[in-house]
Amino acid sequence: MIRINDVHAINIISKLTYVDYVPATNYCIANYDTQDKLTGGGIFNRDTGFSIQVHIAILTPRVSHRAMIWLGFWYAFKILGRRKLFILVPEWNIKSRRLADHFGFCEDAYIPNMFENGGIYVMSMWDYECKWLDMKPPKIEFAPMEKTSIVPPEVENV
């Protein structure tokens, strides 16, 4: 079940991804299972009007996140109208780099010595490169209004 700007998800995802969440300029999309447990999500920030950064946290790796992934890319590229999405991946986080490659992100730069134990990769994706936008929109189940903020009408009608 998808929740938009859910406070519980924001608190967990922001801690896991080291993001300071600013309600006026950040967005959060999160997925919960049938037992109301957070399985993953993303926080969008550093919105320039042309590009936006996303921070992804997956708490339950084997849970299908297909609707969540599609919605994240749809939201950034189609709803917000951003042309480029980018992420920062620490060098030591091999799983995250593999996941970013799977999603379709490309390495733009490597910055050495960002951390005591290594550097960081800057990875990005253009809207026209996003394979997820070409797929048939999956069935998306949004949480009841009392458990989430207002969902933009454009998302409800896809």
N, CA, C and O of each residue as an XYZ file, in Angstrom:
632
protein
N       0.847     -1.168      0.000
C       0.000      0.000      0.000
C       0.900      1.240      0.000
O       1.813      1.345      0.819
N       0.648      2.154     -0.895
C       1.477      3.347     -1.062
C       0.986      4.479     -0.163
O      -0.214      4.731     -0.051
N       1.921      5.139      0.460
C       1.622      6.337      1.244
C       2.517      7.475      0.748
O       3.707      7.284      0.496
N       1.929      8.640      0.616
C       2.648      9.826      0.172
C       2.886     10.738      1.370
O       1.960     11.053      2.117
N       4.136     11.159      1.546
C       4.532     12.067      2.634
C       4.071     11.583      4.007
O       3.611     12.371      4.835
N       4.198     10.292      4.232
C       3.833      9.671      5.497
C       4.918      9.961      6.536
O       6.095      9.701      6.288
N       4.536     10.488      7.679
C       5.488     10.912      8.712
C       6.348      9.741      9.203
O       7.562      9.881      9.350
N       5.727      8.604      9.451
C       6.462      7.425      9.907
C       7.536      7.034      8.886
O       8.688      6.811      9.257
N       7.166      6.952      7.613
C       8.109      6.594      6.551
C       9.209      7.639      6.419
O      10.379      7.294      6.250
N       8.842      8.905      6.495
C       9.831      9.979      6.393
C      10.889      9.827      7.484
O      12.085      9.933      7.210
N      10.456      9.582      8.709
C      11.402      9.444      9.821
C      12.371      8.286      9.594
O      13.576      8.438      9.796
N      11.859      7.144      9.179
C      12.714      5.975      8.983
C      13.620      6.138      7.768
O      14.829      5.924      7.864
N      13.049      6.515      6.628
C      13.840      6.630      5.402
C      14.887      7.733      5.526
O      16.013      7.564      5.058
N      14.539      8.848      6.141
C      15.518      9.936      6.279
C      16.687      9.518      7.172
O      17.825      9.911      6.918
N      16.420      8.728      8.209
C      17.518      8.243      9.063
C      18.403      7.255      8.306
O      19.629      7.319      8.400
N      17.785      6.347      7.559
C      18.554      5.341      6.827
C      19.381      5.939      5.696
O      20.440      5.411      5.356
N      18.910      7.031      5.114
C      19.598      7.631      3.964
C      20.326      8.934      4.314
O      20.863      9.606      3.434
N      20.339      9.280      5.585
C      21.049     10.482      6.069
C      20.558     11.757      5.390
O      21.353     12.595      4.963
N      19.239     11.890      5.296
C      18.634     13.053      4.650
C      17.892     13.884      5.684
O      17.150     13.345      6.505
N      18.091     15.183      5.645
C      17.288     16.097      6.459
C      16.040     16.418      5.650
O      16.124     17.076      4.613
N      14.888     15.961      6.115
C      13.638     16.135      5.387
C      13.058     17.514      5.680
O      12.855     17.879      6.838
N      12.798     18.266      4.634
C      12.201     19.600      4.742
C      10.833     19.542      4.064
O      10.759     19.481      2.836
N       9.739     19.561      4.851
C       8.402     19.352      4.283
C       8.040     20.244      3.097
O       7.365     19.786      2.174
N       8.461     21.472      3.100
C       8.057     22.390      2.034
C       8.715     22.068      0.693
O       8.188     22.442     -0.355
N       9.860     21.380      0.709
C      10.595     21.157     -0.540
C      10.930     19.699     -0.813
O      11.549     19.402     -1.835
N      10.549     18.793      0.051
C      10.842     17.371     -0.119
C       9.550     16.592     -0.304
O       8.471     17.042      0.080
N       9.686     15.409     -0.903
C       8.553     14.533     -1.127
C       8.950     13.128     -0.705
O      10.118     12.756     -0.819
N       8.003     12.347     -0.223
C       8.284     10.969      0.171
C       7.189     10.050     -0.373
O       5.998     10.333     -0.246
N       7.619      8.950     -0.978
C       6.712      7.899     -1.422
C       7.161      6.637     -0.708
O       8.334      6.269     -0.774
N       6.238      5.970     -0.024
C       6.594      4.780      0.748
C       5.620      3.643      0.490
O       4.461      3.866      0.140
N       6.105      2.429      0.667
C       5.289      1.241      0.480
C       5.173      0.485      1.800
O       6.167      0.273      2.495
N       3.950      0.081      2.137
C       3.678     -0.696      3.341
C       3.041     -2.017      2.941
O       2.280     -2.079      1.976
N       3.355     -3.085      3.691
C       2.745     -4.381      3.400
C       1.371     -4.482      4.061
O       0.898     -3.524      4.673
N       0.740     -5.639      3.936
C      -0.613     -5.822      4.472
C      -0.663     -5.808      5.995
O      -1.732     -5.631      6.579
N       0.489     -5.995      6.642
C       0.553     -5.903      8.105
C       0.938     -4.492      8.562
O       1.271     -4.278      9.728
N       0.890     -3.528      7.627
C       1.191     -2.124      7.915
C       2.658     -1.912      8.308
O       2.974     -1.048      9.127
N       3.542     -2.710      7.715
C       4.979     -2.586      7.962
C       5.629     -1.912      6.756
O       5.371     -2.286      5.612
N       6.465     -0.925      7.019
C       7.178     -0.219      5.953
C       8.137     -1.180      5.264
O       8.974     -1.799      5.921
N       8.020     -1.312      3.934
C       8.906     -2.206      3.184
C       9.947     -1.446      2.375
O      10.955     -2.025      1.968
N       9.722     -0.168      2.137
C      10.686      0.627      1.387
C      10.084      1.941      0.942
O       8.888      2.189      1.095
N      10.943      2.776      0.388
C      10.457      4.058     -0.103
C      11.585      4.959     -0.558
O      12.757      4.582     -0.556
N      11.200      6.145     -0.942
C      12.179      7.113     -1.416
C      11.813      8.517     -0.993
O      10.640      8.873     -0.878
N      12.847      9.303     -0.765
C      12.678     10.722     -0.461
C      13.301     11.508     -1.599
O      14.445     11.268     -1.986
N      12.535     12.448     -2.131
C      13.013     13.327     -3.197
C      13.376     14.668     -2.570
O      12.590     15.235     -1.811
N      14.561     15.172     -2.884
C      14.964     16.494     -2.404
C      15.931     17.131     -3.398
O      16.184     16.586     -4.472
N      16.455     18.266     -3.032
C      17.361     19.037     -3.895
C      16.751     19.245     -5.282
O      17.377     18.979     -6.308
N      15.523     19.724     -5.273
C      14.763     19.971     -6.495
C      15.211     21.293     -7.095
O      15.027     22.351     -6.494
N      15.803     21.225     -8.286
C      16.265     22.444     -8.950
C      15.251     22.985     -9.948
O      15.447     24.059    -10.519
N      14.162     22.239    -10.160
C      13.207     22.604    -11.205
C      13.527     21.877    -12.499
O      12.647     21.684    -13.338
N      14.777     21.472    -12.667
C      15.211     20.703    -13.839
C      15.541     19.263    -13.450
O      15.230     18.318    -14.174
N      16.174     19.123    -12.296
C      16.534     17.796    -11.800
C      16.137     17.683    -10.330
O      15.839     18.676     -9.666
N      16.143     16.446     -9.846
C      15.811     16.204     -8.443
C      16.593     14.982     -7.980
O      16.838     14.057     -8.754
N      16.978     14.992     -6.721
C      17.712     13.866     -6.148
C      16.748     12.945     -5.415
O      15.770     13.402     -4.822
N      17.029     11.639     -5.457
C      16.212     10.663     -4.730
C      17.124      9.842     -3.822
O      18.259      9.520     -4.173
N      16.596      9.516     -2.651
C      17.279      8.679     -1.664
C      16.374      7.471     -1.438
O      15.232      7.623     -1.006
N      16.874      6.291     -1.725
C      16.055      5.082     -1.698
C      16.446      4.197     -0.522
O      17.627      3.988     -0.248
N      15.438      3.686      0.164
C      15.660      2.720      1.243
C      14.745      1.527      1.010
O      13.532      1.681      0.866
N      15.337      0.336      0.975
C      14.560     -0.888      0.845
C      14.764     -1.685      2.124
O      15.870     -2.135      2.422
N      13.684     -1.849      2.870
C      13.768     -2.535      4.155
C      13.449     -4.016      4.054
O      13.902     -4.804      4.884
N      12.680     -4.402      3.054
C      12.313     -5.799      2.846
C      12.672     -6.153      1.408
O      11.841     -5.997      0.513
N      13.898     -6.628      1.168
C      14.398     -6.826     -0.195
C      13.585     -7.756     -1.072
O      13.512     -7.522     -2.278
N      12.978     -8.783     -0.542
C      12.301     -9.754     -1.385
C      10.839     -9.415     -1.654
O      10.144    -10.163     -2.341
N      10.374     -8.304     -1.121
C       9.004     -7.863     -1.378
C       8.973     -7.181     -2.744
O       9.884     -6.425     -3.082
N       7.934     -7.445     -3.527
C       7.818     -6.818     -4.840
C       7.559     -5.325     -4.681
O       6.598     -4.912     -4.031
N       8.409     -4.546     -5.269
C       8.301     -3.093     -5.201
C       7.987     -2.501     -6.577
O       8.208     -1.311     -6.802
N       7.476     -3.320     -7.493
C       7.259     -2.874     -8.875
C       6.395     -1.607     -8.957
O       6.746     -0.661     -9.662
N       5.289     -1.592     -8.249
C       4.424     -0.412     -8.262
C       5.138      0.787     -7.652
O       5.005      1.913     -8.130
N       5.892      0.533     -6.599
C       6.637      1.590     -5.918
C       7.708      2.192     -6.841
O       7.859      3.412     -6.917
N       8.434      1.333     -7.530
C       9.485      1.795     -8.448
C       8.862      2.610     -9.574
O       9.312      3.716     -9.871
N       7.828      2.059    -10.195
C       7.170      2.769    -11.294
C       6.669      4.131    -10.828
O       6.875      5.140    -11.503
N       6.011      4.153     -9.670
C       5.439      5.397     -9.166
C       6.524      6.429     -8.867
O       6.335      7.619     -9.120
N       7.665      5.979     -8.326
C       8.757      6.913     -8.040
C       9.266      7.610     -9.289
O       9.456      8.826     -9.298
N       9.486      6.836    -10.338
C       9.953      7.440    -11.592
C       8.854      8.271    -12.240
O       9.129      9.353    -12.759
N       7.615      7.787    -12.221
C       6.495      8.533    -12.786
C       6.341      9.875    -12.068
O       6.129     10.911    -12.698
N       6.452      9.837    -10.745
C       6.297     11.048     -9.944
C       7.372     12.084    -10.296
O       7.067     13.255    -10.521
N       8.630     11.640    -10.341
C       9.737     12.574    -10.622
C       9.656     13.138    -12.035
O       9.792     14.345    -12.238
N       9.435     12.260    -13.008
C       9.496     12.685    -14.403
C       8.182     13.243    -14.949
O       8.194     14.222    -15.695
N       7.067     12.646    -14.594
C       5.793     13.058    -15.186
C       5.011     14.040    -14.325
O       4.470     15.018    -14.842
N       4.942     13.797    -13.031
C       4.168     14.685    -12.160
C       4.952     15.969    -11.871
O       4.444     17.075    -12.058
N       6.203     15.803    -11.410
C       7.024     16.985    -11.114
C       7.612     17.595    -12.378
O       7.977     18.770    -12.384
N       7.708     16.811    -13.451
C       8.228     17.322    -14.721
C       9.730     17.531    -14.734
O      10.233     18.358    -15.494
N      10.455     16.793    -13.900
C      11.918     16.940    -13.894
C      12.505     16.133    -15.029
O      11.987     15.074    -15.383
N      13.583     16.630    -15.597
C      14.225     15.967    -16.739
C      15.281     14.960    -16.306
O      15.559     13.998    -17.021
N      15.872     15.185    -15.125
C      16.959     14.316    -14.678
C      16.785     13.975    -13.208
O      16.430     14.821    -12.387
N      17.045     12.718    -12.901
C      16.976     12.214    -11.537
C      18.384     11.770    -11.169
O      19.055     11.122    -11.972
N      18.839     12.109     -9.969
C      20.179     11.663     -9.595
C      20.222     11.136     -8.171
O      19.391     11.471     -7.326
N      21.235     10.291     -7.939
C      21.447      9.677     -6.633
C      22.937      9.723     -6.301
O      23.783      9.824     -7.190
N      23.237      9.648     -5.027
C      24.611      9.543     -4.543
C      24.749      8.185     -3.873
O      23.953      7.837     -3.001
N      25.754      7.417     -4.276
C      25.936      6.071     -3.736
C      27.345      5.938     -3.177
O      28.319      6.069     -3.918
N      27.466      5.676     -1.865
C      28.795      5.470     -1.283
C      29.507      4.291     -1.953
O      28.889      3.278     -2.282
N      30.798      4.444     -2.144
C      31.620      3.415     -2.805
C      31.485      2.046     -2.140
O      31.448      1.026     -2.829
N      31.413      2.015     -0.850
C      31.363      0.750     -0.104
C      29.999      0.055     -0.195
O      29.879     -1.113      0.174
N      28.972      0.761     -0.682
C      27.632      0.178     -0.735
C      27.393     -0.496     -2.093
O      26.721      0.045     -2.971
N      27.961     -1.683     -2.229
C      27.904     -2.428     -3.497
C      26.463     -2.777     -3.874
O      26.095     -2.686     -5.045
N      25.647     -3.175     -2.898
C      24.246     -3.523     -3.187
C      23.496     -2.336     -3.771
O      22.716     -2.498     -4.710
N      23.720     -1.155     -3.233
C      23.031      0.038     -3.748
C      23.492      0.375     -5.156
O      22.688      0.799     -5.987
N      24.777      0.192     -5.432
C      25.265      0.460     -6.793
C      24.652     -0.519     -7.785
O      24.277     -0.131     -8.891
N      24.548     -1.779     -7.396
C      23.920     -2.777     -8.280
C      22.443     -2.442     -8.511
O      21.934     -2.565     -9.625
N      21.774     -2.023     -7.454
C      20.369     -1.652     -7.566
C      20.215     -0.437     -8.484
O      19.319     -0.406     -9.327
N      21.075      0.548     -8.322
C      21.028      1.739     -9.179
C      21.257      1.364    -10.640
O      20.589      1.890    -11.530
N      22.200      0.457    -10.889
C      22.428     -0.032    -12.254
C      21.176     -0.728    -12.791
O      20.782     -0.512    -13.937
N      20.562     -1.555    -11.965
C      19.343     -2.261    -12.364
C      18.217     -1.286    -12.708
O      17.477     -1.494    -13.669
N      18.098     -0.236    -11.924
C      17.061      0.768    -12.188
C      17.335      1.534    -13.472
O      16.407      2.045    -14.098
N      18.608      1.619    -13.874
C      18.963      2.335    -15.100
C      19.779      3.590    -14.897
O      19.977      4.355    -15.841
N      20.256      3.817    -13.689
C      21.103      4.972    -13.428
C      22.490      4.735    -14.018
O      22.973      3.604    -14.040
N      23.124      5.795    -14.493
C      24.470      5.732    -15.059
C      25.418      6.552    -14.188
O      25.037      7.570    -13.611
N      26.650      6.085    -14.110
C      27.656      6.788    -13.318
C      28.093      8.062    -14.042
O      28.541      8.011    -15.188
N      27.960      9.196    -13.366
C      28.403     10.481    -13.918
C      29.766     10.884    -13.389
O      30.587     11.450    -14.110
N      29.993     10.581    -12.111
C      31.254     11.005    -11.491
C      31.550     10.149    -10.271
O      30.663      9.534     -9.680
N      32.811     10.132     -9.919
C      33.257      9.494     -8.693
C      34.052     10.530     -7.913
O      34.969     11.153     -8.448
N      33.698     10.708     -6.657
C      34.405     11.657     -5.798
C      35.128     10.838     -4.719
O      34.483     10.251     -3.851
N      36.457     10.799     -4.773
C      37.193     10.000     -3.789
C      37.191     10.658     -2.406
O      37.013     11.868     -2.270
N      37.393      9.823     -1.394
C      37.605     10.293     -0.018
C      36.473     11.133      0.565
O      36.725     12.054      1.342
N      35.247     10.831      0.205
C      34.105     11.524      0.820
C      33.878     11.015      2.236
O      33.395     11.741      3.105
N      34.235      9.758      2.449
C      34.069      9.118      3.742
C      35.416      8.564      4.180
O      36.353      8.462      3.388
N      35.491      8.219      5.417
C      36.719      7.612      5.938
C      37.045      6.313      5.202
O      38.211      5.964      5.019
N      35.992      5.601      4.782
C      36.194      4.308      4.131
C      35.953      4.335      2.626
O      35.688      3.287      2.036
N      36.037      5.496      1.990
C      35.921      5.534      0.530
C      35.220      6.750     -0.018
O      34.893      7.695      0.700
N      35.000      6.694     -1.315
C      34.401      7.811     -2.021
C      32.914      7.616     -2.250
O      32.262      6.793     -1.607
N      32.393      8.411     -3.198
C      30.967      8.358     -3.505
C      30.778      8.485     -5.014
O      31.502      9.217     -5.689
N      29.787      7.754     -5.527
C      29.433      7.823     -6.938
C      28.229      8.742     -7.105
O      27.268      8.675     -6.339
N      28.297      9.596     -8.114
C      27.156     10.408     -8.516
C      26.578      9.700     -9.737
O      27.253      9.538    -10.753
N      25.322      9.281     -9.622
C      24.680      8.548    -10.704
C      23.391      9.272    -11.097
O      22.735      9.887    -10.256
N      23.038      9.194    -12.372
C      21.844      9.913    -12.814
C      21.117      9.162    -13.923
O      21.617      8.189    -14.488
N      19.922      9.654    -14.205
C      19.109      9.106    -15.271
C      18.293     10.243    -15.896
O      17.672     11.039    -15.191
N      18.308     10.301    -17.222
C      17.470     11.243    -17.952
C      16.066     10.667    -18.086
O      15.891      9.449    -18.063
N      15.092     11.513    -18.222
C      13.718     11.051    -18.377
C      13.564     10.139    -19.590
O      12.843      9.144    -19.515
N      14.217     10.451    -20.702
C      14.082      9.648    -21.916
C      14.810      8.301    -21.813
O      14.603      7.431    -22.658
N      15.658      8.115    -20.792
C      16.356      6.846    -20.585
C      15.590      5.898    -19.661
O      15.960      4.731    -19.534
N      14.547      6.374    -19.027
C      13.875      5.617    -17.978
C      12.994      4.508    -18.562
O      11.921      4.772    -19.105
N      13.464      3.272    -18.443
C      12.733      2.113    -18.955
C      11.437      1.865    -18.189
O      10.515      1.241    -18.714
N      11.365      2.341    -16.975
C      10.195      2.103    -16.123
C       8.971      2.864    -16.622
O       7.840      2.447    -16.377
N       9.186      3.966    -17.314
C       8.057      4.741    -17.831
C       7.402      4.057    -19.024
O       6.260      4.365    -19.366
N       8.122      3.126    -19.662
C       7.585      2.415    -20.819
C       6.698      1.235    -20.431
O       5.954      0.713    -21.261
N       6.779      0.818    -19.170
C       5.989     -0.343    -18.762
C       4.533      0.055    -18.513
O       4.223      1.217    -18.250
N       3.665     -0.926    -18.601
C       2.264     -0.694    -18.300
C       2.148     -0.305    -16.830
O       2.734     -0.971    -15.976
N       1.410      0.754    -16.514
C       1.276      1.159    -15.107
C       0.714      0.010    -14.264
O      -0.332     -0.550    -14.592
N       1.410     -0.339    -13.181
C       0.913     -1.411    -12.320
C      -0.273     -0.955    -11.488
O      -0.556      0.239    -11.391
N      -0.957     -1.910    -10.895
C      -2.048     -1.565     -9.984
C      -1.414     -0.955     -8.737
O      -0.536     -1.551     -8.113
N      -1.868      0.223     -8.393
C      -1.327      0.924     -7.227
C      -2.443      1.083     -6.210
O      -3.499      1.644     -6.504
N      -2.195      0.586     -5.021
C      -3.163      0.703     -3.941
C      -2.658      1.762     -2.964
O      -1.641      1.578     -2.296
N      -3.382      2.860     -2.896
C      -3.003      3.930     -1.991
C      -3.630      3.700     -0.619
O      -4.735      3.169     -0.505
N      -2.909      4.105      0.409
C      -3.412      3.980      1.778
C      -4.624      4.878      1.958
O      -4.779      5.858      1.230
N      -5.493      4.556      2.925
C      -6.639      5.429      3.216
C      -6.154      6.833      3.584
O      -5.044      7.001      4.088
N      -6.977      7.815      3.334
C      -6.591      9.204      3.558
C      -6.114      9.474      4.986
O      -5.253     10.330      5.191
N      -6.651      8.767      5.967
C      -6.226      9.025      7.338
C      -4.802      8.522      7.605
O      -4.223      8.827      8.647
N      -4.237      7.750      6.661
C      -2.882      7.237      6.834
C      -1.874      7.892      5.895
O      -0.704      7.509      5.885
N      -2.301      8.853      5.122
C      -1.388      9.473      4.167
C      -1.841     10.898      3.889
O      -2.928     11.309      4.297
N      -1.007     11.633      3.201
C      -1.411     12.986      2.819
C      -2.172     12.903      1.498
O      -2.377     11.813      0.964
N      -2.580     14.025      0.988
C      -3.358     14.044     -0.247
C      -2.493     13.601     -1.420
O      -1.375     14.089     -1.590
N      -3.005     12.685     -2.221
C      -2.315     12.194     -3.400
C      -2.663     13.100     -4.564
O      -3.838     13.396     -4.779
N      -1.661     13.552     -5.330
C      -1.973     14.400     -6.480
C      -2.928     13.692     -7.437
O      -2.758     12.500     -7.693
N      -3.926     14.393     -7.970
C      -4.904     13.769     -8.854
C      -4.285     13.085    -10.065
O      -4.825     12.087    -10.543
N      -3.166     13.596    -10.573
C      -2.530     13.002    -11.749
C      -2.079     11.572    -11.449
O      -2.106     10.723    -12.339
N      -1.667     11.295    -10.221
C      -1.206      9.960     -9.859
C      -2.398      9.018     -9.754
O      -2.298      7.858    -10.153
N      -3.510      9.487     -9.230
C      -4.685      8.637     -9.050
C      -5.232      8.153    -10.396
O      -5.824      7.076    -10.469
N      -5.044      8.919    -11.434
C      -5.673      8.612    -12.727
C      -4.790      7.860    -13.708
O      -5.166      7.714    -14.871
N      -3.635      7.381    -13.283
C      -2.758      6.670    -14.229
C      -3.196      5.243    -14.391
O      -2.580      4.490    -15.145
